[in-house]
């Protein structure tokens, strides 16, 4: 008696008797995979770099806002004109009395910010880095610039002469070079 064993092709593959092709990755497949992963990593790292470089922007923006607000409050608290009273009554007029000063900018003898006593004295103020009223650098504001411009702007408001209002523009530049401009009007009253 003869026993005949029939082995299927699946069993032959399982026991390694018939082995063809698909047993691993080829060199070309590995190279393609490396190129694909490298391209994906470049995109991910570029997005990460952008996120890291702009992460400080909200902090810079908040500091710019606080700096401008403090400067604006300091300016608005001053008299309208060199010859106005602190309460503004009576208001100065070009014809007087009291007569308004002719120019914008610091008056004679006002060389330090702590000497500024009216709104237009701040015209042309340029602080890099920003300083306090005693001319000391403000902590945490390295790289910021603060500039002030004051102009006669009564005609921008309804029914006023040019000299009846002053427009105050405070510009704060952040360390990344973004400019924030804040404006307010001080009326002669």
Buried (B, 14 or more C-beta within 10 A) or exposed (E): EEEEEEEEEEEEEEEEEEEEEEEEEEEEEEEEEEEEEEEEEEEEEEEEEEEEEEEEEEEBBEBBEEBBEBBBEBBEEBBBBBBBEEEBEEBBBEEEEBEBBEEBEBBEEBEEBEEBBBBBBBBEBEBEBBBBEEEEEBEEBEEBBBBBBBBBBBEEEEEBEEBBBBBBBBBBBBBEEEEBEBEBBBBBE
